[in-house]
Each structure stands twice: as structure tokens, then as C-alpha cells.
Amino acid sequence: MNARYAFITGLGLLLISPLLWAHPGHSHDHSSFVYGLMHPLTGLDHLAMLLGIGALGAWQATKQRIQLYVGTLGIMFAGAVMGLITGFETGVEAIILASMFLIAVGLFFSLRGLLPMLAALVLVMFHGWAHGLEMPAGGVMTFMPGMLVMASLIMAAGYALGKTFQPKWLGAGSGVAALLITLLG
């Protein structure tokens, strides 16, 4: 199967699967490890962001790739704690959307180096922040570890995609995901 058919098939599946849309209608128990484990699989925003970060890492040097992946998990966790502590939610969804477009641009133009990594990591914090707004205090020790485990696995899948497909295809796919969330999510 060539990349064009894989892209069209994936896009078609996204359009027909309500489980892949970001959050509308979902109610998760944010205090359970199992729900934390399953949560990144239930929103297009999670999948696109984590697959995109995994793919971005595919073109980085080994040290930078490890920093990107570990940094993503650490900053997502820190963002969740900040969201939980502050309860501040103004603009968080807009920043999450911006992060998806940033990842799409990084993939499309095969950006390498420290600046794209730092920008991605700063914006990733707001994905965690949004979860911190939704979860009870106990979720930091139950929900978040499950979410971080699944996030690691999804980034590994993104790494494999980054090694398999050309960056422009992955950037276009990430851009389409961000556009769909903008229009429908």
C-alpha cells in the first residue's frame, strides 16, 4: 500500500469513528489508572499530538530524541499538576490547537534541532494542563501514570511512522487532523 492510499484510508477512518474525536460526549473517570491508559486513545488531539511528536523525534539525533520524548512526558505531567493547582483554563484549548499546527509544520518542513523541540515541549504542557483541570487530586497518582504509559507507546508508534513515511505526508496528515479538530471538535 503506498503512502497516498494509507493517508486516505486513515483519514476515512477518522471521519467515521466517533471515538477518535477530541472529548465531546466523553466522560472519563480521571482517578483510575485504566482510564488514564485508555484516554490518549479516545481523542484525535491526543493521537495527532503524540504521533506527531514521535515522528518529529525520528529525525533528531539520539540524545535530542530521548530529550524530546522524556521531556514530553515530564512536561505533560507538570502541566497536569499546574492545571490541577491553578484551575486556570482561559485559552488552554486554543494553545492545544496551536500545538497541533506547530507539530504539523515541524513535520511538513522536516524541522530539526533545539528550537522546534522546545516549542513543541512548551505547547505540550497545555495538553497536560487540560487534564489537570478535569481530574481530582488523586488522579495525579492514578490517572496520569496510565496516561503517560500510553503516551509513550503512541510516541513509539509515531517514531515508527517517522521512519517509514516522508515528513511531508506526516505533516499533511497532522495538519488535516488539526483542521478537523478546529472545524468539528
N, C-alpha and C positions, 0 to 999 in steps of 0.2 A: 504494500500500500504506500503510495507516495505521500509526501507531506501535504499536498493540497487536499487529497481525499481525507486524510486524518484530521485536518483542520476543519473541514466541512462537516465531517461526522461528529467531531467533538462539539462544534457549535450547535448542531442539530440536537444533540443530546442535552445540552444546556438549556435549549429553548423549551424542551418538553418535560424536563424534570423539575418539579417544584422544590425538591429537596436541595437543589443547588442554588436557590436564590437566597440572598442575604436576609436573614432574620424575620421577614414578615410572617406572622402567624406561628412562629416558633415560641414555645415556652420551655426553657430548659431548667433543670434543677442545677443551679450553679454551686451546689455544695457536694457534688458527687464526682469521684474520680472517673467513673464510667462515662458520665455525661461530658466531662472535660475531654475525655479521649475521643468521643464521638463528635463533639462540637465543631472542630475545624472541617469536618466533612459535610456540614449542613449549611454552608453559605458560600456562594460564589466569591464573595470578597475574601474569605479565608483561603480558599483554594487558589485563586488567582495570585494573591499576595505571596503565599508560601511557595507555590510552584515557581513563581517569578524570581523570588529570592534564591531558591535552589538553583535555577537556571543561571542567574547572574553569577553565582559562585563558580559555575562550571568553567568560566573564562578567567578566573582570578588565580594568582599564584597560590600554592598550597597554604601558606601562612595566612594570606588575606582571606582565603576561602573559609578557613577554620574560624578566623576572627568574625567574619560575616555571619556564619551560622550560629556560633556561640553567642555573639553579640545580639543577634535577632531574638534568641530565646531569653537572654538576660534582660534586654530592654523591654521585651513584651511583658515579662514578669514585673519589672519595675513600673511599667505603665499601668498594669492592673492594680498594683498597690497604690499608686498615685490616684487613680480613678476612685478606688475604694475610700481612700483617706479624704480626698477633697470633695468628691461628689460633683465636681465642676464638669459640665457637659457641653457648654456652648462651643460650637464649631468642631467638635470631635469627628462627627460624621463627614464633614467637608474635608477634613485633613486626611481621613481614611481614604476617601475617594481620590484625593490628590496623590496619595502614596501609590495608589494603583496605577495612575497615569505615569508617575515618575518611574515605576518599575517597567512599564511598557516602553517608555522612551529609552531607558537603560538597556533593555533587551534589543530593541529595534536597531539602535546605533552601536551595539556591542561595546558599551562603555566599560572601561576597566579602571582600576585604581581606587585610591582612597576617597575622592570626592563623591562618586556615586554610592559607594558603600556607606559613607557617613550620612548622606542624605536619606538613603533607604532606611538606615537604622533609626534615625531621628523620627521619621514618619511611622515606622513600625510601632513605636511606643504607643501611638494612639489606637492601634488595634487592641493592644492590651488594656489601654485606658478604658475603652468602651466596655470591656468585660468586667473591669473593676467597678464600673458604675452599676452593673447588673447583679453582681454576686454578693452574697453575705460574707462577713469577715472570715468565716470558716472555709470559704471557697479557696482562699489563698493556699491552704494546705491540702485541699482535696481536688477541687475542680481544676485549678491551674496546673498542677503536676500532670494530670491526664492530658490537658490541652497541649502542654509543652512536649510530651512524648509524641503525640500525633503530629504536631507541627514539625518535629524532627523528621518523622517518616515522610511527610509530604515534601519537605525541602529535599530529602534524598531522592524522591521521585522527580522533583524539579531539576536536580543535578543531572539525573539520567536523561531527561528531556533536553537539557542544555548541551549534553554531549552528543545527542542524537540528531537534533534538528537545528537548522540555521537560525541564528539570532533574530533575523527579520521576521520569520514565521512566528516565533515565540512572542516577539514584541507586538506583532499584529494581533495575535490571539489575546494577549494581556490587554491591549487597547480595546478590543471588542468587548472583553469581559467588563472593563471599567465603564465603557459606554453603555452597555446593557444595564449595569447597576445604576448608572446615572439616570437613564430613561425609565427603568422599570422598578428599581429597588429602593 
